[in-house]
Amino acid sequence: MRFRRIADAAIRTVIGVDFSGAAQSGKTAWIAELSAPAPLRLADRSPRFQLVSLQPLGRPAGGDDRDRVNRYLVDRIASQSETFWGCDFPFGLPIELALGDWPDQLSHVSAFVGSAKEFGLSLVETTERVLGTKHVRRTTDRETQTPFDCYHYRIIYQTYHGMREVLAELADDRNVLVLPFQYHRAGRGPASSILVEACPSSTLKRLGLPHQRYKQSGGKPPETIHRRTRRTILQTISNYVDISSHRRRVILQDPGGDALDAVLAGLGAWLGFSRADHAAIQKHPRYAREGFVYC
């Protein structure tokens, strides 16, 4: 797939990843593959997909260990063709932290010696020193109402391992276009995977759907309220995605709601991407450094 502009990119497959930073991430990170009957264009306001694959990432990776899962993810993104990826983890950090442009941020997180928790605490210390507060949200976090800032203790493992072990590995790959940071590379090479930041919760809010009470905690079976909320969400998703009865049961029975989040990551990111003003995003003074949530 060669294209001179983003609008020329012909996408045949949309893949959503509900990313996890856990040590055994293959158990709770899910991947959903949506297939389109014809190449997708940005002008398509009502795309139609078929959900052709839905599984925990540990299954195709051949193991649940985080390093193995992330290596598999990097290799597949780099080798896939005519594919659009929506991954549910923060791709960048707030400008206020003064860590430089996006490549500088990737270098910073890659060079950090310590755990994800320690990295998050270091960012909190920086924010307190600079702003007198513990946390600051990116512009896109405020605009899309993400549940947390990108180094909140509940998200820092995804941010740390996603930036360090996935994005840093793909940033220089000519086969991959990571947006909004690499709009300038569109048309300069044979890029065939487009990779963007997704947020299932933000997609649910944009679609006017319930964004709470569909996740169960602690690996326990979902309760009636969780299944009822998931059915409500699936009713709207079905306007875009054909889902088999088997995969519908998988989504309803999955304890943490991660299977549903993977579908939402892919679909929501594509819907956000197709409606986005890409020229404005590219010129924005913060998006190209902090990131942009396509939802």
N, C-alpha and C positions, 0 to 999 in steps of 0.2 A: 504494500500500500504506500504509494507516494502521493503527497498532496502539497499544493502550494499555499493553501490557506486552511485554517481549521474547518471552515465550512465545506471544504472539499473532501474531508476525511470520510471514507466509506467504512462503516463499522458493521460487522456481521454478528459479533458476539459481545455481550455485556456480562461482565463477571463482578459479582459483589463479594467482598471479603469482610466478615465480622472478625476483626483482628483481635488477638489476645497477646498480652505480654507475660502470661503465666509461664512458669518453668515447664509445665506439661501443656503447652498451649494447643497442641493438636486435639485435645479433648473438647475444648470449648470454643476454639476458633472454627468458623464454618465458611464454606465457599459455595456460592450459588452461581450457576451458569445459565444465562438467558440467551436463547438463540432467536434471531430475527429471520423471517422468511426471505427478506431482501435486504440489501445494504441500507443501513440507516443514514439519514441525512438530518442536519439540524433543522430543516424546514418541517420535519415530521413532528407534529404536535400531539399525535395520538399513536405512538408506536405500539406494535403488537409483538409480544414475545411468547416463547414457550420455555418453561423451566425444564431444562434437559438434565441438570445434575444438581444435587444438593447433598452435601456431606461434610462431616468434620474434616478439617484440614489434615489431621493426622493420618487419615485413611490414604489419600493419594501420596502423601509425603512418606509413607512407610514407617511412621513412628510419631509419637506425641511430643518428643523432646523439642523444645523451642528452637534450638539451633537448626535441627533437621527441618522443621516446619518452615522457618524463615528462609532457609537455603532453597527449599523446594519452591517457595513463593517467588523468590528472586529469579530462579531459573525459568519458571513458567512465564512470568511477566516478560522476561527478556526474549523468550523464544516464540511467544504467541503472535499470530498475525491477525490484522484487521479486528483488533479487540480493544474494548474500552473497559477499564478497571475502576471500580469505586471501592476504596479501602477505608475502613472505619478506624482511623487513628489520626491525630494531629500531624500535619506535614511540616509545620514551622512553629516558631516561637515569637512572642511579642517584640516589637521594635524597642520598647522601653528597657528590655534587658541588655541592649547594646552589644549583641553578639554578632553584629555584622549582617551581611546579606545571607541569602539562603545557603550558598556553598560554605560560607564561614560557619553557619550554624551546624551544618552536617559535620564539618571538621571538628567543631567544638564538642559535640556529643560523642563523636567517634573517639576522640582523644581522652575523654573523661575517664579517670581511673576510679572506679567505684560502681556501686549498684544503682539501679533505677531510683530507688528511694533516696539514696545519697545525692544523686543528680537533681532530683526534685527539691531537696532541701537546700542545695546550693543556689537554685534559681529563686527560692523563697528569700534566702539571705540577700541576694542581689536586689530583689524587688524592694525589700525593706530598706536597704541602703539608699536606693535611688528614689523611691516613691514614698517611703514611710508606711507601706502596707505590704501584706504578705503575698498578694496575688494581683495580677492584672490580666484582663482578657484581650485577646486579639480583636481587631475590628470585626472580622468575620464571625467570631464567636458571639459577639453582641448582636450582630445583624441577623444571624440564623438561629439564635437562641439555643446554642449547644448546652448540654446539661452542666458542663464543667469548663473551667479554663484549662489550658492544655498542659499545665503541670500540677493540677489538683492531685491529691494523693490517690484518688480513685482512677485517674487516667494516666498518671506519669509512666507506668510500666508500658502502656501502649505507645506513648510518645517516644520514650527512650529507646525501646527495642525496634519500633517501627522506623524511626529516623536513622538509627545506628546500623541496623542489620538488614534493612530493606532499601530505604531511599538512598543511603550513602553508597550502596552497592549498585544502584541503578542510575545514579545521577549522570554518569559519563557514558552510559550505554546509548549508542546512536539509534538503537532499535526502539527506544522508549522515550516518550515525551511526558515529562512530569509537569503538570500544570497546577497553578498559574506561573510557575517559576521559569518555564522554558518555552513560552509562546514564541520567542524570537527564533527558536530552532525549527519551527514548523516549515516544511518545504525545503529544508537544507540537506535532508538526508532521507534514508529509507525507513523512517520511524513507522512501526506498525502496531505498537501498543501505546495507548494513551492512558495515563494513570492520574487519578484525581482523588482528593479527600472527600469522603462521604460522611454523613451523620444520620443514621436511621431516625433518631429522635427528632431532628430538625425536619426531616422529610415528613414524618407523621404530623408535625405541627403545620407544615406548609399545606398538607392535604386536608387539614381540618379533622384529623383522626386522633383517637386517644393515644397518648404517649406514655401512659403509666398503667400499672396493674396488668401488664401482659408478660412480665418476667417473674419467674419464680427463683428463689435463692436457695443456696445450700444443696443443689442437686436434687431437691425434692420434686415429686411429680407436680405438674401444674394443677392448680385448683380450678374450680368452676369459673371464678371471676377471670382468671388468666385465659382460659380457653374461650370464654365469651368475648373478651376483648380481642383476642387473636382472630376470631371469626369476623368481627366487625372490620378489622384491618384487612383481612383477606378478601372481604366482599368488594372493597375499593380496589385493592391490588389486582383483582381478577379482571378489572376493566382494561388492564395493560398486559397481564401475564396469564397464560393458560397453565394451570397447575393440576397435575394428575391427582387422583384421589389418594394414592399412596403418599405422595409428597405433602399433600395437605395434612394427612395424619401425622407425618413426621413433624411438621411445623406445630401442630396442635399439641403433640405429646412431648416435644423437646423441653426439658425442665427450665433452662435459662432463657429461652426465647432467642437463642443465638442463630438458629436456623432461619427464623423470620427476619432477624436483623441482617443476615447475609443477603436475602432477597431484597430487602429495603435498601441496603447499601448500593447494590447494583442498579436497581430501578430508579431510586431517588437521585443518585448521582447522574444518571443519564438524563432524567427529566430536567435537573438543574443545569446540566451542561447544554442541553438543547435550547433552553430559554435564555441562557446567559448572554450578556453583551460582552463578547470576548475582547473587543477593542478597548472598551472601558476598563475591563479587568486588567488587561496588560499595562495600561497607562496609570493605573491607580498607584499612589505613592506607598501604600502599605501592603496590598495584596501580594505583590511580587517578592516581598521580603518575609511576610508573616504566613502567607497561605490564604486559601479561599475554600470555603465549604460549598461544594456543588450539591444542592438539595432541592 
